[in-house]
Amino acid sequence: MKLVVDTNVLFTFFWKNSIARELFVNLHLELYSPDYALEEIKKHAGEIIKKTRLSESEFNSIRNKLVMMVSFVPLEEYGLTLQKALRLTPDKDDVDFFALALKLNCPIWSNDFALKVQNHVIMLNTKDIITLMAALKERSGIHTERIR
């Protein structure tokens, strides 16, 4: 399954026992995010480290794993869809995620329920992902018992 992942879901990757990290690691997901999401992670590194009680070394190690699991896409690759995304997104701060989802023709993984008020881009929260993956379990052989 191909998904655009928003920054807040990416932030949860750093949490101990993170469901998002477990999904990233254990499911066959094709994940994308705008390049600037990496800048947001860098900008909030101190806050993430403080809240998760990670050392800087642990943070950097997890960040490197995240970079290997998510394709971070430069603005140049989805910039032509920004104007359309601006018209569609209920939150202008999320325009890059909408633009990338439009470019890739795929849903956005976000736990921001306010984004579901539009009907142009499919929005899936973490619970939706778990439910979909559980439904596909039999056909794909993916084991999701631990994440239910």
GUSE-930020 format. One record per residue: residue in one letter; x, y, z of N, C-alpha, C in turn. Coordinates in Angstrom, 2 decimals, decimal comma, always signed. Atoms other than C-alpha are relative to their C-alpha. Example, Ala and Ser with C-alpha at 12.3 -4.5 7.8 and 13.67 -1.06 7.14 Angstrom:
BEGIN
type nc1 nc2 nc3 cac1 cac2 cac3 cc1 cc2 cc3
a +0,89 -1,19 +0,00 +12,30 -4,50 +7,80 +0,90 +1,20 +0,00
s -0,82 -1,19 -0,06 +13,67 -1,06 +7,14 -0,77 +1,09 +0,73
! end
This chain:
BEGIN
type nc1 nc2 nc3 cac1 cac2 cac3 cc1 cc2 cc3
m +0,84 -1,18 +0,00 +0,00 +0,00 +0,00 +0,88 +1,24 +0,00
k -0,75 -1,25 +0,12 +1,32 +3,41 -0,99 -0,72 +1,07 +0,81
l +0,56 -1,03 -0,87 +0,80 +6,25 +1,54 +0,94 +1,19 +0,11
v -0,75 -1,20 -0,39 +1,90 +9,83 +2,14 -0,17 +0,12 +1,52
v +0,02 -0,03 -1,46 +2,81 +10,11 +5,84 +0,22 +1,42 +0,49
d -0,17 -1,36 -0,49 +2,31 +13,36 +7,72 +1,02 +0,07 +1,14
t -1,08 -0,22 -0,96 +4,81 +14,85 +10,14 -0,32 -0,56 +1,38
n +0,34 +0,49 -1,33 +2,91 +13,96 +13,30 +0,11 -1,51 +0,10
v -0,20 +1,46 +0,01 +2,86 +10,27 +12,33 +1,49 -0,30 +0,01
l -1,45 +0,20 -0,01 +6,58 +10,53 +11,59 +0,58 +0,24 +1,39
f -0,48 -0,27 -1,37 +7,14 +12,04 +15,05 -0,22 -1,21 +0,90
t +0,29 +1,14 -0,88 +5,50 +8,99 +16,66 +0,96 -1,16 -0,23
f -0,99 +1,04 +0,28 +8,15 +6,80 +15,03 +1,07 -0,05 +1,09
f -1,05 -0,10 -1,01 +10,49 +7,96 +17,81 -0,45 -0,50 +1,38
w +0,51 +0,45 -1,29 +8,25 +6,80 +20,66 +0,38 -1,45 +0,27
k -0,24 +1,38 -0,39 +9,16 +3,65 +22,57 -1,32 -0,75 -0,18
n +1,18 +0,83 +0,27 +6,73 +0,87 +21,60 -0,99 +0,68 -0,94
s +0,84 -0,73 +0,95 +5,41 +3,04 +18,77 -0,73 -0,95 -0,94
i +0,79 +0,78 +0,94 +2,58 +1,47 +16,82 +0,38 +0,38 -1,43
a -0,39 -0,44 +1,35 +3,57 +3,58 +13,81 +1,30 -0,66 -0,42
r -1,28 +0,63 +0,35 +7,15 +2,26 +13,95 -0,21 -1,48 -0,31
e +0,27 +1,42 +0,23 +5,84 -1,29 +14,22 -0,65 -0,20 -1,37
l +0,63 +0,09 +1,32 +3,64 -0,70 +11,17 +1,01 +0,26 -1,11
f -1,03 -0,32 +1,00 +6,52 +0,89 +9,24 +0,90 -1,21 -0,24
v -0,97 +1,08 +0,06 +8,78 -2,05 +10,04 -0,61 -1,31 -0,48
n +0,56 +1,34 +0,21 +6,42 -5,02 +9,83 -0,95 -0,15 -1,18
l +0,93 +0,11 +1,12 +4,07 -4,17 +7,01 +0,68 +0,45 -1,28
h -0,57 -0,34 +1,30 +4,79 -3,85 +3,36 -0,67 +1,28 -0,51
l +0,55 -1,30 +0,36 +3,99 -0,16 +3,07 +1,02 +0,78 -0,83
e -0,82 -0,88 +0,82 +5,35 +2,19 +0,43 -0,27 +1,41 +0,50
l +0,23 -1,25 -0,71 +5,77 +5,41 +2,41 +0,75 +1,17 -0,62
y -0,55 -1,22 +0,56 +6,37 +8,94 +1,15 -0,33 +1,18 +0,91
s +0,25 -1,24 -0,74 +6,63 +12,35 +2,76 +0,79 +1,11 -0,68
p -0,77 -1,11 +0,57 +7,70 +15,80 +1,60 +1,35 +0,15 +0,72
d -1,34 -0,23 -0,57 +11,39 +16,59 +2,15 -0,04 +0,88 +1,24
y +0,00 -0,95 -1,11 +10,48 +19,41 +4,47 -0,40 -0,66 +1,32
a +0,34 +0,72 -1,23 +9,10 +16,85 +6,98 +1,27 -0,37 +0,77
l -1,29 +0,27 -0,66 +12,73 +15,91 +7,67 +0,53 +1,23 +0,70
e -0,41 -1,26 -0,64 +13,44 +19,56 +8,40 -0,81 +0,24 +1,27
e +0,84 -0,13 -1,19 +10,51 +19,57 +10,84 +0,50 -0,91 +1,12
i -0,54 +0,92 -1,01 +11,96 +16,54 +12,61 +1,28 +0,58 +0,59
k -1,25 -0,62 -0,47 +15,34 +18,28 +12,80 -0,31 +1,20 +0,91
k +0,38 -1,20 -0,75 +13,69 +21,50 +14,04 -0,52 -0,36 +1,40
h +0,61 +0,41 -1,27 +11,86 +19,60 +16,81 +0,78 -1,11 +0,70
a -0,80 +1,09 -0,57 +14,68 +17,17 +17,66 +0,11 +0,10 +1,52
g -0,13 -0,17 -1,44 +15,19 +18,62 +21,12 -1,26 -0,39 +0,75
e +1,30 +0,33 -0,62 +11,51 +18,34 +21,96 -0,27 -1,50 -0,08
i +0,20 +1,44 +0,17 +11,34 +14,78 +20,57 +0,88 -0,76 +0,99
i -0,94 +0,66 -0,92 +14,42 +13,76 +22,57 -0,49 +0,11 +1,45
k +0,48 -0,23 -1,37 +13,00 +15,29 +25,74 -1,23 -0,86 +0,31
k +1,25 +0,73 -0,23 +9,54 +13,72 +25,38 +0,18 -1,52 -0,03
t -0,20 +1,45 +0,14 +10,84 +10,28 +24,38 +1,10 -0,54 +0,90
r -1,13 +0,35 -0,88 +13,81 +10,32 +26,77 +1,07 -0,82 -0,74
l -1,05 +0,62 +0,80 +16,09 +9,20 +23,96 +1,29 +0,80 +0,17
s -1,25 -0,74 +0,08 +19,75 +10,07 +23,90 +0,10 +0,57 -1,41
e -0,18 -0,56 +1,34 +20,92 +12,14 +20,95 +0,44 -1,09 -0,98
s -0,47 +1,10 +0,84 +22,66 +9,04 +19,60 -1,16 -0,92 -0,39
e +1,17 +0,84 +0,29 +19,46 +6,96 +19,88 -0,93 +0,70 -0,98
f +0,84 -0,79 +0,90 +17,48 +9,76 +18,22 +0,55 -0,08 -1,43
n -0,61 +0,02 +1,34 +19,94 +9,88 +15,30 -0,10 -1,37 -0,64
s +0,12 +1,36 +0,51 +19,87 +6,10 +14,94 -1,41 -0,28 -0,51
i +1,39 +0,20 +0,41 +16,07 +6,02 +14,82 -0,33 +0,85 -1,21
r +0,22 -0,88 +1,15 +16,03 +8,98 +12,44 +0,56 -0,63 -1,27
n -0,60 +0,66 +1,16 +18,38 +7,10 +10,11 -0,84 -1,17 -0,48
k +0,90 +1,10 +0,38 +16,05 +4,08 +10,19 -1,23 +0,54 -0,71
l +1,16 -0,62 +0,62 +13,13 +6,35 +9,38 +0,29 +0,41 -1,44
v -0,39 -0,45 +1,34 +14,97 +7,80 +6,39 +0,12 -1,18 -0,97
m -0,10 +1,19 +0,85 +15,52 +4,27 +5,10 -1,38 -0,58 -0,34
m +1,33 +0,58 +0,19 +11,81 +3,40 +5,39 -0,97 +0,91 -0,75
v +0,89 -0,98 +0,63 +10,25 +6,58 +3,99 +0,75 +0,70 -1,12
s -0,58 -0,76 +1,10 +10,95 +8,15 +0,62 -0,37 +1,46 +0,20
f +0,24 -1,44 -0,18 +11,32 +11,89 +1,25 +0,16 +0,67 -1,35
v +0,12 -0,50 +1,36 +10,30 +13,72 -1,89 +0,23 +1,51 -0,04
p -0,24 -1,44 +0,12 +11,67 +17,12 -2,92 -1,19 +0,72 -0,64
l +1,10 -0,85 +0,50 +9,21 +19,94 -3,69 -0,07 -0,01 -1,52
e -0,03 -0,03 +1,46 +10,30 +19,93 -7,34 -0,81 -1,15 -0,62
e +0,68 +1,16 +0,55 +8,67 +16,52 -7,79 -1,52 +0,06 +0,14
y +1,46 -0,10 -0,16 +5,18 +17,55 -6,63 -0,49 +1,45 -0,07
g +0,33 -1,42 +0,01 +5,25 +21,34 -6,98 -1,14 +0,40 -0,93
l +1,06 -0,34 +0,95 +2,88 +21,37 -9,96 -1,39 -0,26 +0,55
t +1,31 +0,29 -0,59 +0,08 +20,04 -7,75 -0,30 +0,89 +1,22
l +0,19 -0,85 -1,18 +0,49 +22,70 -5,02 -1,24 +0,90 -0,09
q +1,16 -0,90 +0,13 -2,15 +25,10 -6,40 -1,31 -0,76 +0,20
k +1,20 +0,82 -0,19 -4,77 +22,36 -6,61 -0,12 -0,41 +1,46
a +0,01 +0,41 -1,40 -3,79 +21,15 -3,14 -0,44 +1,14 +0,92
l +0,41 -1,17 -0,80 -4,22 +24,68 -1,74 -1,52 +0,18 -0,01
r +1,46 -0,13 +0,09 -7,83 +24,67 -2,95 -0,71 -1,12 +0,77
l +0,66 +1,17 -0,58 -8,55 +21,24 -1,47 +0,22 -0,20 +1,49
t -0,35 +0,31 -1,38 -6,81 +21,10 +1,90 -0,77 +0,87 +1,00
p +0,66 -0,79 -1,04 -8,77 +22,14 +4,99 +1,00 +0,72 +0,92
d -1,04 -0,61 -0,83 -5,46 +23,09 +6,67 +1,19 +0,33 -0,89
k -1,07 -0,44 +0,92 -2,98 +25,15 +4,63 +1,38 -0,49 +0,44
d -1,28 +0,53 -0,47 -0,14 +23,83 +6,83 +0,29 -1,39 -0,57
d -0,15 +1,36 +0,54 -0,74 +20,42 +5,23 -0,01 -0,05 -1,52
v +0,10 -0,06 +1,46 -0,68 +21,58 +1,62 +1,03 -0,90 -0,69
d -1,03 +0,85 +0,65 +2,58 +19,74 +0,83 -0,41 -1,47 +0,02
f +0,44 +1,39 -0,08 +1,10 +16,44 +2,01 -1,12 -0,26 -1,00
f +1,08 +0,13 +0,98 -2,02 +17,00 -0,11 +0,58 +0,01 -1,41
a -0,60 -0,08 +1,34 +0,08 +17,99 -3,13 +0,72 -1,30 -0,35
l -0,72 +1,26 +0,26 +2,26 +14,90 -2,80 -0,98 -1,15 -0,19
a +1,01 +1,05 +0,15 -0,79 +12,65 -2,34 -0,69 +0,10 -1,36
l +0,58 -0,19 +1,33 -2,33 +14,17 -5,48 +0,96 -0,48 -1,08
k -1,02 +0,40 +0,98 +0,91 +13,63 -7,41 +0,12 -1,53 -0,07
l -0,19 +1,46 -0,06 +1,22 +10,00 -6,22 -1,31 -0,78 -0,11
n +1,32 +0,63 +0,05 -2,54 +9,34 -6,35 -0,15 -1,06 +1,10
c +0,09 +0,92 -1,12 -2,57 +7,80 -2,89 -0,55 +0,71 +1,24
p +0,52 -0,60 -1,24 -4,05 +8,34 +0,60 +1,10 +0,65 +0,83
i -0,89 -0,59 -0,99 -2,51 +10,38 +3,39 -0,24 -0,71 +1,33
w +0,08 +0,57 -1,35 -1,75 +8,72 +6,73 +0,20 +1,15 +0,96
s -0,02 -1,10 -0,95 -2,61 +11,32 +9,33 -1,00 -0,28 +1,11
n +0,93 +0,14 -1,12 -4,21 +11,28 +12,77 -0,72 +1,31 +0,29
d +0,68 -1,29 -0,11 -5,53 +14,81 +12,23 -1,40 -0,14 -0,60
f +1,36 +0,26 +0,46 -9,28 +14,22 +12,03 -0,60 +1,17 -0,77
a +0,50 -1,17 +0,72 -9,89 +17,76 +10,75 +0,25 -0,11 -1,51
l -0,32 +0,15 +1,42 -8,33 +16,72 +7,42 -1,02 -0,86 -0,74
k +0,99 +0,86 +0,64 -11,16 +14,27 +6,77 -1,23 +0,76 -0,49
v +1,19 -0,77 +0,40 -13,65 +17,10 +6,12 -0,06 +0,26 -1,51
q +0,00 -0,14 +1,46 -12,73 +17,08 +2,42 -0,17 -1,39 -0,61
n +0,22 +1,30 +0,64 -13,45 +14,33 -0,11 +0,81 -0,17 -1,28
h -0,83 +0,07 +1,20 -10,65 +14,73 -2,65 +1,20 -0,94 +0,18
v -1,13 +0,87 -0,31 -7,83 +12,81 -0,94 -0,42 -0,89 +1,16
i +0,35 +0,94 -1,07 -8,40 +9,69 +1,13 +0,93 +0,22 +1,18
m -0,77 -0,18 -1,24 -7,30 +10,20 +4,73 -0,17 -1,26 +0,84
l +0,03 +1,18 -0,86 -6,38 +7,20 +6,87 +0,75 +0,32 +1,29
n -0,74 -0,14 -1,24 -5,48 +7,34 +10,54 +0,64 -1,33 +0,35
t -0,73 +1,22 -0,36 -3,37 +4,75 +12,33 -0,96 -1,17 +0,20
k +0,98 +1,06 -0,19 -6,45 +2,77 +13,36 -0,50 -0,54 -1,34
d +0,42 +0,42 +1,34 -7,61 +2,71 +9,72 +1,04 -0,90 -0,65
i -1,09 +0,80 +0,59 -4,21 +1,37 +8,63 +0,00 -1,39 +0,61
i +0,02 +1,30 -0,69 -4,35 -1,40 +11,24 -1,18 -0,84 -0,49
t +1,19 +0,70 +0,46 -7,89 -2,32 +10,19 +0,17 -0,52 -1,43
l -0,23 +0,42 +1,39 -6,97 -2,41 +6,49 +1,01 -1,13 -0,08
m -1,05 +1,02 +0,06 -3,84 -4,44 +7,10 -0,51 -1,32 +0,58
a +0,58 +1,22 -0,56 -5,74 -6,91 +9,29 -0,91 -0,68 -1,02
a +0,89 +0,54 +1,03 -8,30 -7,33 +6,49 +0,78 -0,67 -1,12
l -0,84 +0,56 +1,06 -5,49 -8,04 +4,03 +0,87 -1,15 +0,48
k -0,89 +0,98 -0,62 -3,71 -10,40 +6,42 -0,07 -1,37 -0,67
e +0,16 +1,34 +0,54 -5,13 -13,62 +5,03 +0,59 -0,14 -1,41
r -0,48 +0,06 +1,38 -4,28 -12,82 +1,43 +1,50 +0,23 -0,13
s -1,40 -0,39 +0,17 -0,82 -11,39 +2,03 +0,95 -0,73 +0,94
g -0,87 +0,68 -0,96 +0,46 -13,48 +4,93 +0,63 +0,93 +1,01
i -0,53 -0,96 -0,97 +1,15 -10,34 +7,01 -0,59 -0,32 +1,36
h +0,46 +0,28 -1,35 +0,92 -10,94 +10,76 -0,14 +1,31 +0,77
t +0,27 -1,27 -0,68 -0,72 -8,12 +12,69 -0,52 -0,22 +1,43
e +0,57 +0,26 -1,31 -1,67 -9,81 +15,99 +0,48 +1,00 +1,05
r -0,56 -0,85 -1,03 +0,63 -7,65 +18,09 -0,51 +1,43 -0,06
i +0,38 -1,40 +0,14 -0,66 -4,35 +16,71 -1,50 +0,22 +0,10
r +1,45 -0,17 -0,16 -4,38 -4,95 +17,26 -0,32 +0,67 +1,28
! end
